[in-house]
């Protein structure tokens, strides 16, 4: 069973920083958004990151690493508070510059070591069932959790018009990952058994991923070192089987200010294990 998890919490959160007259967020959240610390925004009385960690702990993951900025003392202090409250080990890996998700994963290489680990976004709250399934895998394959498009809309806080912005997952008949297609102009062509499967950046990796993250080049459009490029290179190498875990639950996303109301409504009354 996988016991390690890496949470990407280094992003600048530029979309959360954009003013939205239709979605006022209050002074405290405004300050956290300005510091790129949206994962620490309070929702229903607790920082959003606490819900993320709670879900990982309930899935059986006992050693967690936050990938953070060197100057993120607030995030580091919060990690210590969670350690004390939950009785688990929380490491902090430093990503010197916000160079992209591939570089962020590479920052956690010392934490991952020779073990498998779950990779999750710090601004996404994933279904506990999906996390348990990933953590319970006993093979040495890499895995990507793919979420059914309509279920994301029904059971999460992601509006139908936003779904088109997510990457589409393609897989063989027996569940082998074929590719991740970023914002395809015609996503419907990638339906599998009548359903469309999307990536929300939830993986179970082996240590092989670090070498591929180290060798990628910046994306020509975005200029970032993107994890999807490392995944594509790993697939092309044939070094490790890469399979898809099909999930039908919802994901609560905290990308923009408009996401806060729906996420907070869903989390109201939720009791955490720490």
C-alpha positions in Angstrom: 0.0 0.0 0.0 1.2 3.5 -0.8 1.6 5.6 2.4 3.2 8.8 0.9 1.4 11.8 -0.7 2.8 14.9 -2.3 0.6 18.0 -2.4 1.4 20.7 -4.9 0.9 24.0 -2.9 3.5 26.3 -4.7 1.3 27.8 -7.4 0.9 31.5 -7.6 -2.9 31.3 -7.9 -3.2 34.1 -10.5 -6.8 33.3 -11.3 -7.8 33.5 -7.6 -6.1 36.9 -7.5 -8.3 38.3 -10.2 -11.0 40.6 -8.9 -14.6 39.4 -9.4 -17.4 41.8 -8.4 -19.8 38.9 -8.5 -17.8 36.8 -6.0 -16.5 39.0 -3.1 -14.2 36.9 -0.8 -13.5 39.1 2.2 -10.4 40.7 3.6 -8.7 37.5 5.1 -9.2 35.5 1.9 -8.1 38.5 -0.2 -4.8 38.6 1.7 -4.1 34.9 1.3 -4.9 35.1 -2.4 -2.5 37.9 -2.8 0.3 35.8 -1.2 -0.5 32.8 -3.4 -1.8 30.9 -0.4 -5.3 30.0 -1.6 -5.0 26.5 -0.1 -5.0 28.2 3.3 -8.3 30.1 2.6 -10.8 29.3 5.4 -13.9 27.4 4.2 -16.6 26.4 6.6 -14.3 27.3 9.5 -11.1 25.5 8.4 -8.4 26.1 5.8 -9.1 24.3 2.5 -5.8 22.5 2.9 -7.1 20.8 6.1 -9.9 19.1 4.1 -7.3 17.9 1.5 -5.1 16.4 4.2 -8.1 14.9 6.0 -9.1 13.1 2.9 -5.5 11.7 2.4 -5.4 10.5 6.0 -8.7 8.8 5.8 -7.4 7.0 2.7 -4.5 5.6 4.7 -1.7 8.0 3.7 0.4 8.7 6.7 3.4 10.7 5.4 2.7 13.9 3.5 4.9 16.4 1.7 3.8 20.0 0.8 5.7 21.5 -2.2 5.9 25.2 -1.3 7.8 28.4 -2.0 11.0 29.1 0.0 9.3 32.2 1.5 6.1 30.5 2.4 6.6 30.6 6.2 2.9 30.6 6.8 2.5 27.3 4.9 5.4 25.8 6.8 3.9 26.9 10.1 0.6 25.4 9.2 2.3 22.1 8.3 3.7 22.0 11.8 0.2 22.6 13.3 -1.3 19.7 11.3 1.6 17.4 12.4 0.8 18.1 16.1 -3.0 17.9 15.6 -3.1 14.8 13.4 -0.1 13.0 14.7 1.4 12.5 11.2 4.6 13.4 9.5 4.4 16.5 7.2 7.5 17.4 5.2 7.9 20.6 3.1 9.8 20.5 -0.1 11.0 23.8 -1.6 10.4 24.7 -5.2 12.8 27.7 -5.7 10.8 29.2 -8.6 7.3 28.6 -9.9 8.6 26.9 -13.1 5.7 24.5 -13.6 4.1 21.3 -12.3 7.0 19.1 -13.6 9.5 21.1 -11.7 7.3 21.0 -8.6 7.2 17.2 -8.6 10.9 17.1 -9.0 11.2 19.2 -5.8 9.7 16.3 -3.9 12.3 13.7 -5.1 14.1 13.6 -1.8 10.7 12.9 -0.1 9.6 10.3 -2.5 12.8 8.3 -2.5 12.3 4.7 -3.8 8.6 4.6 -2.8 5.4 5.0 -4.7 3.5 8.1 -3.8 0.2 9.9 -4.5 0.4 13.3 -6.2 -2.5 15.7 -5.6 -3.2 19.4 -6.1 -3.5 21.6 -3.0 -6.5 23.4 -4.5 -8.5 20.2 -5.3 -10.5 18.1 -2.9 -10.7 14.6 -4.4 -13.2 11.9 -3.5 -12.1 9.8 -0.6 -13.0 6.6 -2.5 -10.6 7.5 -5.4 -7.8 8.2 -2.9 -8.4 4.9 -1.2 -8.3 3.0 -4.5 -5.1 4.6 -5.5 -3.4 4.1 -2.1 -4.5 0.5 -2.0 -2.8 -0.5 -5.3 -0.1 -3.0 -4.7 1.6 -3.1 -8.1 4.6 -1.0 -9.3 2.7 0.6 -12.2 2.0 4.3 -12.5 -1.6 5.3 -12.4 -3.7 8.3 -13.3 -7.2 8.9 -11.8 -9.6 9.9 -14.6 -12.9 11.5 -13.7 -16.1 11.2 -15.7 -17.1 14.6 -17.0 -20.8 14.5 -16.1 -20.1 13.3 -12.6 -17.7 16.1 -12.0 -20.5 18.5 -12.7 -23.1 16.7 -10.7 -21.1 15.9 -7.6 -18.5 18.8 -7.4 -18.4 22.5 -7.7 -17.2 22.7 -11.3 -19.6 24.5 -13.7 -20.4 22.8 -17.0 -18.8 25.6 -19.0 -15.5 25.1 -17.2 -15.3 21.4 -17.9 -14.0 22.0 -21.5 -10.8 23.5 -20.0 -9.7 20.2 -18.5 -7.4 17.7 -20.2 -9.0 14.6 -21.7 -7.7 11.2 -20.8 -7.4 8.5 -23.5 -7.0 4.8 -22.7 -6.9 1.4 -24.3 -9.7 -1.1 -23.9 -7.9 -2.7 -21.0 -7.2 0.6 -19.2 -3.7 1.4 -20.3 -3.0 5.1 -20.5 -2.6 6.3 -24.1 -2.3 10.0 -23.6 -3.5 13.2 -21.9 -4.9 15.7 -24.4 -4.9 19.3 -23.2 -8.0 21.3 -24.1 -8.9 19.5 -27.4 -11.1 21.5 -29.8 -13.4 18.5 -30.1 -13.4 16.6 -26.8 -16.4 14.5 -27.8 -14.2 12.4 -30.2 -12.4 11.0 -27.1 -15.5 9.4 -25.5 -15.0 5.9 -24.1 -18.1 3.8 -23.9 -20.1 6.9 -24.4 -18.4 8.8 -21.5 -15.7 11.4 -21.4 -12.9 11.1 -18.9 -10.8 14.0 -17.6 -7.6 14.5 -15.7 -7.7 16.4 -12.4 -3.9 15.9 -11.7 -4.3 13.0 -9.3 -1.7 10.3 -9.8 0.0 7.3 -8.2 3.6 7.5 -9.3 6.7 5.3 -9.0 10.1 7.0 -8.6 10.6 6.8 -12.4 8.7 10.0 -12.8 11.6 12.1 -11.3 14.0 11.3 -14.1 11.5 12.3 -16.7 10.6 15.5 -14.9 14.3 16.3 -14.9 14.7 15.9 -18.7 11.7 17.9 -20.0 11.9 21.2 -21.8 9.6 24.3 -21.2 6.3 24.2 -23.0 6.6 26.4 -26.1 3.3 28.3 -25.4 3.3 28.5 -21.6 7.1 28.5 -21.0 6.6 26.1 -18.0 8.0 22.6 -17.2 4.8 20.7 -17.3 4.1 17.3 -15.7 2.1 16.2 -18.6 5.2 16.3 -20.8 7.1 14.1 -18.3 4.1 11.7 -18.3 4.2 11.6 -22.1 7.9 10.9 -22.1 7.5 8.1 -19.5 4.7 6.6 -21.7 6.9 6.7 -24.8 9.8 5.1 -23.1 7.9 2.0 -22.2 9.9 1.8 -19.0 6.8 1.5 -16.8 3.2 0.5 -17.3 0.9 3.4 -16.9 -2.7 2.6 -16.2 -6.0 4.6 -15.7 -8.2 4.4 -12.6 -11.7 5.4 -13.7 -13.5 7.4 -11.1 -17.1 8.7 -11.1 -17.0 11.0 -8.0 -16.9 14.8 -7.9 -13.9 17.1 -7.2 -14.1 20.4 -5.4 -11.9 22.9 -7.1 -10.5 26.2 -5.7 -9.1 27.8 -8.8 -11.1 31.1 -8.9 -13.2 33.2 -6.5 -16.4 31.9 -8.1 -15.5 28.4 -6.8 -15.5 29.4 -3.2 -19.3 29.5 -2.6 -20.0 26.0 -4.0 -17.0 24.5 -2.1 -17.9 26.1 1.2 -21.5 25.0 0.9 -20.4 21.4 0.3 -17.9 21.4 3.2 -20.3 22.9 5.8 -20.7 20.5 8.6 -17.9 18.2 7.5 -16.0 16.9 10.5 -12.3 16.4 10.1 -10.1 13.7 11.8 -7.8 16.4 13.4 
